[in-house]
Amino acid sequence: MSIESAKAFLERLKTDQEFNTKVVQCKDAEERRAFVEQAGFSFSAEEIKQVGGELSDSELDGVAGGGCLVDSCGLGELF
């Protein structure tokens, strides 16, 4: 697990709309975790929260179309 993987995941959420949509459409944390791991990302809930806390407001707006902050869409519950 790594901070680097968490950062790469958030960057992909911002730049890949199809990936973003698939993450948001996962029905629960378990499905989200499996999808994210299958996509090659490995990070803990603490790591994604830490990275999410490092983002500026404008960067957070870009994650999941502005509708998904780390805790509000369950990304903090990935692991």
C-alpha positions as CSV (number, residue, x, y, z in Angstrom):
1,M,0.0,0.0,0.0
2,S,1.3,3.4,-0.7
3,I,0.7,7.1,-0.8
4,E,1.9,7.1,-4.4
5,S,-0.8,4.7,-5.4
6,A,-3.4,6.8,-3.6
7,K,-2.2,9.9,-5.5
8,A,-2.2,8.1,-8.8
9,F,-5.7,6.9,-8.1
10,L,-7.0,10.4,-7.4
11,E,-5.3,11.7,-10.5
12,R,-6.9,9.1,-12.6
13,L,-10.3,10.0,-11.1
14,K,-9.7,13.6,-12.3
15,T,-8.5,12.7,-15.8
16,D,-10.4,9.6,-16.8
17,Q,-14.1,10.2,-16.8
18,E,-15.0,6.6,-17.6
19,F,-13.0,5.3,-14.7
20,N,-14.4,7.9,-12.5
21,T,-18.0,6.9,-13.4
22,K,-17.3,3.3,-12.7
23,V,-15.8,4.0,-9.3
24,V,-18.8,6.2,-8.4
25,Q,-21.3,3.6,-9.6
26,C,-19.9,0.8,-7.3
27,K,-22.7,-0.1,-4.9
28,D,-20.6,-0.2,-1.8
29,A,-17.1,0.0,-0.3
30,E,-16.4,-3.7,-0.9
31,E,-17.2,-3.4,-4.6
32,R,-15.3,-0.2,-4.9
33,R,-12.2,-1.7,-3.2
34,A,-12.3,-4.7,-5.6
35,F,-12.7,-2.5,-8.6
36,V,-9.8,-0.2,-7.5
37,E,-7.5,-3.1,-6.8
38,Q,-8.3,-4.7,-10.1
39,A,-7.4,-1.4,-11.8
40,G,-3.9,-1.7,-10.1
41,F,-4.2,0.6,-7.2
42,S,-3.2,-0.4,-3.6
43,F,-3.6,2.0,-0.7
44,S,-5.2,2.1,2.7
45,A,-8.2,4.2,3.9
46,E,-5.7,6.3,5.9
47,E,-3.5,6.9,2.8
48,I,-6.4,8.0,0.6
49,K,-7.7,10.3,3.4
50,Q,-4.2,11.8,3.8
51,V,-3.8,12.4,0.1
52,G,-7.4,13.8,-0.1
53,G,-6.5,16.2,2.6
54,E,-3.5,17.5,0.6
55,L,-5.7,18.5,-2.4
56,S,-6.7,22.0,-3.0
57,D,-10.4,23.0,-3.3
58,S,-10.2,23.1,-7.0
59,E,-8.5,19.7,-7.2
60,L,-11.2,18.2,-4.9
61,D,-13.8,19.7,-7.3
62,G,-12.3,17.7,-10.1
63,V,-12.4,14.4,-8.3
64,A,-15.6,12.5,-9.4
65,G,-17.1,15.5,-11.1
66,G,-17.1,17.6,-8.0
67,G,-19.7,15.3,-6.4
68,C,-17.3,12.9,-4.6
69,L,-15.0,14.0,-1.9
70,V,-12.9,11.3,-0.2
71,D,-15.3,10.7,2.7
72,S,-18.6,11.7,1.1
73,C,-18.5,9.0,-1.6
74,G,-17.0,6.3,0.5
75,L,-13.4,6.4,-0.8
76,G,-12.2,6.6,2.7
77,E,-13.9,3.3,3.2
78,L,-12.0,1.5,0.5
79,F,-10.1,-0.7,2.9
